[in-house]
């Protein structure tokens, strides 16, 4: 029987930066559960791109592979068709590195018969609209008019795909008032957004991570007690903060976008 007809020969590799925060790992588990429901009988594995996270988890007795090692294991175990889902937010450097890695494993001698890489979350204008609508759905109903919502993205000032955050803000502007996304390491950042909040007379803001999981950035850079956290900076400017400590992998409408991208990649294995 051809391997594509045998479910045991097909595999899905879920790839994330990773997290060492126990409370955040549950969101990744739910993505795996959704993938298993969407593609029953298909082997599902994980790859964490962060060497630091993998090493920290290993010291706790939790061993996770890098994407490179996970792909090598799948080849060694005889899987011939592999779809890789990037659980990154935008197609930045990590996504392009992952794509090159997967293509290398597919093209090498005795590599995979077929391999496909699913696109990350924000990969089209339609993705931007669906994502903005999904994020608006998670805003608590007790938010009052005039209160701002600020989502924290990671960002990457050295990669051109960072512009997707500005594009997402453009989409937000057409859907709701006082809703913004800013980033830790890219543009726009908090310094770009803060003047707009103050000009609008905002005195209360809801902060939430626009990251796959609510990891260290969310807990320290966004909601931490340090003087440079978003919560502290906003407080110094007279803006009271409410915290939503949940990564976007906990939002079913966001996960549905990733699953659609995975479905497209699975279709390319035929």
URNORDA-V961815 format. One record per pair of residues at least 24 apart in sequence whose C-alpha atoms are under 10 Angstrom apart, sorted by sequence separation. I is the first residue (numbers start at 0). J is the second residue. D is the distance in whole Angstrom. If there is no record, write none. Layout:
I,J,D / I,J,D
//
This chain:
11,35,9 / 45,69,7 / 46,70,9 / 81,105,9 / 94,118,8 / 161,185,7 / 162,186,8 / 164,188,10 / 177,201,8 / 206,230,8 / 218,242,10 / 44,69,7 / 45,70,10 / 80,105,9 / 94,119,8 / 161,186,7 / 162,187,9 / 205,230,10 / 217,242,10 / 44,70,9 / 79,105,9 / 156,182,10 / 161,187,9 / 178,204,9 / 180,206,10 / 182,208,10 / 204,230,9 / 217,243,9 / 218,244,8 / 11,38,9 / 148,175,10 / 154,181,8 / 155,182,8 / 156,183,10 / 157,184,9 / 158,185,9 / 177,204,9 / 178,205,9 / 179,206,10 / 180,207,9 / 181,208,10 / 182,209,9 / 217,244,7 / 10,38,10 / 17,45,10 / 44,72,10 / 90,118,7 / 91,119,9 / 148,176,9 / 149,177,8 / 150,178,8 / 151,179,9 / 152,180,7 / 153,181,8 / 154,182,5 / 155,183,8 / 156,184,6 / 157,185,8 / 180,208,9 / 181,209,9 / 217,245,9 / 17,46,8 / 18,47,9 / 44,73,9 / 89,118,8 / 90,119,6 / 147,176,8 / 148,177,6 / 149,178,6 / 150,179,6 / 151,180,6 / 152,181,6 / 153,182,5 / 154,183,6 / 155,184,5 / 156,185,4 / 180,209,8 / 204,233,9 / 217,246,9 / 10,40,9 / 11,41,7 / 12,42,8 / 13,43,7 / 14,44,9 / 15,45,8 / 16,46,8 / 17,47,5 / 67,97,9 / 70,100,9 / 74,104,9 / 79,109,9 / 80,110,10 / 81,111,7 / 88,118,9 / 89,119,6 / 90,120,8 / 146,176,9 / 147,177,5 / 148,178,5 / 149,179,5 / 150,180,5 / 151,181,5 / 152,182,4 / 153,183,5 / 154,184,5 / 155,185,5 / 156,186,7 / 203,233,9 / 204,234,10 / 213,243,9 / 214,244,9 / 9,40,9 / 10,41,6 / 11,42,6 / 12,43,6 / 13,44,6 / 14,45,6 / 15,46,7 / 16,47,5 / 17,48,7 / 18,49,9 / 42,73,10 / 66,97,8 / 70,101,8 / 74,105,10 / 79,110,8 / 80,111,6 / 81,112,9 / 82,113,8 / 83,114,8 / 84,115,9 / 85,116,7 / 86,117,9 / 87,118,9 / 88,119,6 / 89,120,6 / 90,121,7 / 145,176,8 / 146,177,7 / 147,178,6 / 148,179,6 / 149,180,6 / 150,181,6 / 151,182,5 / 152,183,6 / 153,184,6 / 154,185,4 / 155,186,8 / 156,187,10 / 202,233,9 / 203,234,9 / 213,244,6 / 214,245,9 / 6,38,9 / 9,41,6 / 10,42,5 / 11,43,5 / 12,44,5 / 13,45,5 / 14,46,5 / 15,47,5 / 16,48,5 / 17,49,6 / 19,51,9 / 20,52,10 / 78,110,9 / 79,111,5 / 80,112,6 / 81,113,7 / 82,114,6 / 83,115,6 / 84,116,6 / 85,117,6 / 86,118,9 / 87,119,5 / 88,120,5 / 89,121,5 / 90,122,7 / 144,176,9 / 145,177,7 / 146,178,9 / 147,179,8 / 148,180,8 / 149,181,7 / 150,182,8 / 151,183,7 / 152,184,8 / 153,185,7 / 154,186,7 / 202,234,9 / 212,244,9 / 213,245,5 / 214,246,8 / 6,39,9 / 7,40,7 / 8,41,8 / 9,42,7 / 10,43,6 / 11,44,6 / 12,45,6 / 13,46,6 / 14,47,6 / 15,48,6 / 16,49,5 / 17,50,9 / 18,51,10 / 19,52,6 / 67,100,7 / 71,104,8 / 77,110,10 / 78,111,7 / 79,112,5 / 80,113,5 / 81,114,5 / 82,115,5 / 83,116,5 / 84,117,5 / 85,118,6 / 86,119,6 / 87,120,7 / 88,121,6 / 89,122,7 / 144,177,9 / 149,182,10 / 152,185,9 / 153,186,10 / 154,187,9 / 183,216,8 / 205,238,10 / 212,245,7 / 213,246,4 / 6,40,6 / 7,41,6 / 8,42,8 / 9,43,9 / 10,44,8 / 11,45,8 / 12,46,7 / 13,47,9 / 14,48,7 / 15,49,8 / 16,50,9 / 17,51,9 / 18,52,6 / 19,53,8 / 66,100,8 / 67,101,8 / 70,104,7 / 75,109,10 / 77,111,9 / 78,112,9 / 79,113,7 / 80,114,6 / 81,115,7 / 82,116,6 / 83,117,6 / 84,118,7 / 85,119,5 / 86,120,7 / 87,121,9 / 88,122,9 / 89,123,10 / 152,186,10 / 154,188,9 / 183,217,10 / 202,236,9 / 203,237,8 / 204,238,7 / 205,239,9 / 206,240,7 / 207,241,9 / 208,242,9 / 211,245,9 / 212,246,4 / 213,247,8 / 5,40,9 / 6,41,6 / 7,42,7 / 16,51,10 / 17,52,6 / 18,53,9 / 19,54,10 / 66,101,9 / 70,105,10 / 74,109,8 / 75,110,9 / 78,113,10 / 79,114,8 / 80,115,8 / 81,116,9 / 82,117,7 / 83,118,9 / 84,119,7 / 85,120,8 / 152,187,10 / 153,188,10 / 202,237,6 / 203,238,5 / 204,239,6 / 205,240,6 / 206,241,6 / 207,242,6 / 208,243,8 / 210,245,9 / 211,246,5 / 212,247,6 / 213,248,9 / 5,41,9 / 6,42,8 / 16,52,8 / 17,53,8 / 19,55,7 / 20,56,10 / 42,78,9 / 67,103,10 / 74,110,7 / 84,120,10 / 127,163,8 / 131,167,7 / 135,171,9 / 152,188,9 / 193,229,10 / 197,233,10 / 201,237,9 / 202,238,4 / 203,239,5 / 204,240,5 / 205,241,5 / 206,242,5 / 207,243,5 / 208,244,7 / 209,245,9 / 210,246,6 / 211,247,5 / 212,248,6 / 213,249,9 / 16,53,10 / 18,55,9 / 19,56,6 / 46,83,10 / 67,104,9 / 73,110,10 / 74,111,7 / 127,164,9 / 130,167,8 / 131,168,9 / 134,171,10 / 151,188,9 / 183,220,8 / 196,233,10 / 200,237,10 / 201,238,7 / 202,239,6 / 203,240,6 / 204,241,6 / 205,242,6 / 206,243,6 / 207,244,6 / 208,245,7 / 209,246,7 / 210,247,6 / 211,248,5 / 212,249,8 / 18,56,9 / 43,81,10 / 45,83,10 / 46,84,10 / 73,111,9 / 122,160,10 / 128,166,10 / 131,169,10 / 132,170,9 / 151,189,9 / 183,221,9 / 200,238,9 / 201,239,9 / 202,240,9 / 203,241,8 / 204,242,9 / 205,243,7 / 206,244,8 / 207,245,7 / 208,246,6 / 209,247,6 / 210,248,8 / 211,249,8 / 17,56,10 / 42,81,9 / 43,82,10 / 44,83,10 / 45,84,10 / 46,85,10 / 71,110,9 / 121,160,10 / 124,163,9 / 127,166,8 / 128,167,8 / 131,170,7 / 132,171,8 / 135,174,9 / 189,228,10 / 190,229,10 / 193,232,9 / 197,236,8 / 207,246,8 / 208,247,7 / 209,248,9 / 211,250,10 / 19,59,10 / 41,81,10 / 43,83,10 / 70,110,10 / 123,163,9 / 127,167,6 / 130,170,10 / 131,171,6 / 135,175,8 / 149,189,9 / 189,229,7 / 193,233,8 / 196,236,10 / 197,237,9 / 207,247,9 / 70,111,9 / 122,163,9 / 126,167,10 / 127,168,9 / 128,169,10 / 129,170,10 / 130,171,10 / 131,172,10 / 197,238,8 / 19,61,10 / 121,163,7 / 124,166,9 / 127,169,10 / 128,170,6 / 132,174,8 / 190,232,10 / 196,238,9 / 211,253,10 / 121,164,9 / 124,167,9 / 127,170,7 / 128,171,8 / 131,174,8 / 132,175,10 / 135,178,9 / 149,192,9 / 189,232,9 / 193,236,9 / 211,254,10 / 49,93,10 / 127,171,9 / 131,175,10 / 134,178,10 / 149,193,10 / 189,233,9 / 48,93,8 / 128,173,10 / 183,228,10 / 193,238,10 / 17,63,10 / 48,94,10 / 121,167,9 / 124,170,9 / 128,174,9 / 183,229,10 / 131,178,10 / 149,196,10 / 48,96,10 / 148,196,10 / 16,65,10 / 48,97,9 / 131,180,10 / 147,196,7 / 14,64,10 / 15,65,10 / 34,84,10 / 146,196,9 / 14,65,9 / 15,66,9 / 145,196,10 / 14,66,7 / 147,199,9 / 13,66,9 / 146,199,10 / 147,200,10 / 12,66,8 / 145,199,8 / 146,200,9 / 147,201,6 / 14,69,10 / 145,200,8 / 146,201,6 / 147,202,8 / 148,203,9 / 149,204,7 / 150,205,8 / 151,206,7 / 152,207,9 / 153,208,9 / 13,69,10 / 30,86,9 / 145,201,6 / 146,202,7 / 147,203,6 / 148,204,5 / 149,205,6 / 150,206,6 / 151,207,6 / 152,208,6 / 153,209,8 / 154,210,10 / 12,69,8 / 144,201,10 / 145,202,8 / 146,203,5 / 147,204,4 / 148,205,5 / 149,206,5 / 150,207,5 / 151,208,5 / 152,209,5 / 153,210,7 / 12,70,8 / 145,203,8 / 146,204,5 / 147,205,6 / 148,206,6 / 149,207,6 / 150,208,5 / 151,209,5 / 152,210,6 / 153,211,10 / 27,86,9 / 145,204,9 / 146,205,7 / 147,206,9 / 148,207,8 / 149,208,8 / 150,209,5 / 151,210,7 / 152,211,9 / 10,70,10 / 143,203,9 / 149,209,9 / 150,210,9 / 12,73,9 / 142,203,9 / 11,73,10 / 142,204,9 / 10,73,8 / 91,154,9 / 92,155,9 / 142,205,8 / 153,216,8 / 9,73,9 / 88,152,9 / 89,153,10 / 91,155,8 / 152,216,9 / 153,217,10 / 8,73,9 / 88,153,9 / 89,154,9 / 92,157,9 / 151,216,9 / 152,217,9 / 88,154,9 / 91,157,9 / 92,158,7 / 139,205,9 / 151,217,8 / 91,158,6 / 92,159,9 / 138,205,8 / 150,217,10 / 8,76,9 / 9,77,9 / 10,78,7 / 90,158,9 / 91,159,8 / 92,160,9 / 138,206,10 / 8,77,7 / 9,78,6 / 10,79,8 / 11,80,9 / 12,81,7 / 13,82,9 / 14,83,7 / 15,84,9 / 16,85,9 / 17,86,10 / 90,159,9 / 91,160,6 / 138,207,9 / 151,220,9 / 152,221,10 / 7,77,9 / 8,78,5 / 9,79,6 / 10,80,6 / 11,81,6 / 12,82,6 / 13,83,6 / 14,84,6 / 15,85,6 / 16,86,8 / 90,160,6 / 91,161,7 / 137,207,10 / 151,221,7 / 7,78,8 / 8,79,6 / 9,80,5 / 10,81,5 / 11,82,5 / 12,83,5 / 13,84,5 / 14,85,5 / 15,86,5 / 16,87,7 / 89,160,7 / 90,161,9 / 150,221,9 / 6,78,10 / 7,79,10 / 8,80,7 / 9,81,6 / 10,82,6 / 11,83,6 / 12,84,6 / 13,85,7 / 14,86,6 / 15,87,6 / 89,161,8 / 149,221,10 / 7,80,10 / 8,81,9 / 9,82,8 / 10,83,9 / 11,84,7 / 12,85,9 / 13,86,7 / 14,87,8 / 15,88,10 / 89,162,10 / 90,163,9 / 134,207,10 / 6,80,10 / 89,163,7 / 2,77,10 / 3,78,10 / 88,163,10 / 89,164,9 / 134,209,9 / 2,78,8 / 3,79,8 / 2,79,7 / 3,80,7 / 16,93,9 / 1,79,10 / 2,80,8 / 15,93,10 / 151,229,9 / 15,94,10 / 14,94,9 / 149,229,10 / 14,97,9 / 120,211,10 / 147,238,10 / 149,240,10 / 146,238,10 / 148,240,10 / 146,239,10 / 147,240,9 / 148,241,9 / 149,242,10 / 150,243,10 / 146,240,10 / 142,241,10 / 11,114,10 / 9,113,10 / 10,114,10 / 11,115,10 / 12,116,9 / 13,117,10 / 139,243,9 / 9,114,10 / 11,116,10 / 138,243,9 / 137,243,9 / 137,245,10 / 3,112,9 / 2,112,9 / 3,113,9 / 137,247,10 / 137,249,10 / 134,247,8 / 137,250,8 / 133,247,9 / 136,250,9 / 137,252,10 / 134,250,8 / 136,252,9 / 130,247,10 / 133,250,7 / 133,251,8 / 134,252,9 / 133,252,6 / 134,253,8 / 130,250,10 / 132,252,9 / 133,253,6 / 88,209,8 / 132,253,9 / 133,254,10 / 88,210,7 / 130,252,8 / 131,253,9 / 133,255,10 / 87,210,8 / 88,211,7 / 129,252,8 / 130,253,6 / 133,256,10 / 86,210,10 / 87,211,7 / 129,253,8 / 130,254,10 / 86,211,7 / 130,255,10 / 129,255,10 / 130,256,8 / 126,253,9 / 129,256,8 / 126,256,7 / 125,256,10 / 126,257,10 / 120,253,8 / 120,254,9 / 120,255,10 / 121,256,9 / 120,256,7 / 121,257,9 / 119,256,9 / 120,257,6 / 118,256,10 / 119,257,7 / 120,258,10 / 122,260,9 / 118,257,8 / 120,259,10 / 117,257,8 / 120,260,8 / 117,258,9 / 118,259,10 / 119,260,8 / 117,259,9 / 118,260,6 / 119,261,9 / 117,260,5 / 118,261,8 / 116,260,9 / 117,261,5 / 116,261,8 / 117,262,8 / 118,263,9 / 115,261,9 / 117,263,7 / 118,264,8 / 116,263,9 / 117,264,5 / 115,263,9 / 116,264,6 / 117,265,8 / 115,264,5 / 116,265,9 / 114,264,9 / 115,265,7 / 117,267,10 / 114,265,9 / 115,266,9 / 116,267,9 / 115,267,7 / 114,267,8 / 115,268,7 / 113,267,8 / 114,268,7 / 113,268,6 / 112,268,9 / 113,269,8 / 88,247,9 / 86,248,9 / 86,254,9 / 88,257,10 / 87,257,10 / 86,257,7 / 85,257,8 / 84,257,8 / 84,258,9 / 85,260,9 / 84,260,8 / 85,261,9 / 84,261,6 / 83,261,8 / 84,262,10 / 82,261,7 / 82,262,9 / 84,264,8 / 82,263,9 / 83,264,8 / 84,265,10 / 82,264,6 / 83,265,9 / 81,264,9 / 82,265,6 / 27,211,8 / 81,265,8 / 82,266,9 / 26,211,8 / 27,212,8 / 80,265,9 / 82,267,9 / 26,212,7 / 81,267,10 / 82,268,7 / 25,212,9 / 26,213,9 / 80,267,10 / 81,268,7 / 23,211,9 / 24,212,8 / 80,268,6 / 23,212,6 / 24,213,9 / 79,268,10 / 80,269,9 / 22,212,9 / 23,213,6 / 24,214,9 / 22,213,8 / 23,214,6 / 20,212,9 / 22,214,9 / 23,215,10 / 18,211,10 / 20,213,8 / 21,214,9 / 17,211,9 / 18,212,7 / 20,214,6 / 16,211,9 / 17,212,8 / 18,213,9 / 19,214,8 / 20,215,7 / 15,211,8 / 16,212,10 / 18,214,6 / 19,215,8 / 15,212,10 / 17,214,9 / 18,215,8 / 20,218,10 / 30,248,7 / 33,251,10 / 26,245,9 / 27,246,10 / 29,248,8 / 30,249,9 / 26,246,8 / 28,248,10 / 29,249,8 / 34,254,10 / 23,244,9 / 26,247,8 / 27,248,7 / 30,251,9 / 33,254,8 / 34,255,10 / 37,258,8 / 23,245,8 / 26,248,5 / 27,249,8 / 29,251,10 / 33,255,9 / 37,259,10 / 22,245,10 / 23,246,8 / 25,248,9 / 26,249,5 / 34,257,10 / 38,261,10 / 24,248,10 / 25,249,9 / 26,250,9 / 30,254,7 / 34,258,7 / 37,261,10 / 38,262,9 / 23,248,9 / 29,254,9 / 30,255,10 / 33,258,8 / 37,262,8 / 23,249,9 / 30,257,9 / 34,261,9 / 38,265,9 / 26,254,10 / 30,258,9 / 34,262,9 / 13,261,10 / 11,261,9 / 11,264,10 / 11,265,9 / 10,265,9 / 9,265,9 / 9,268,9 / 3,268,8 / 4,269,9 / 3,269,7
//
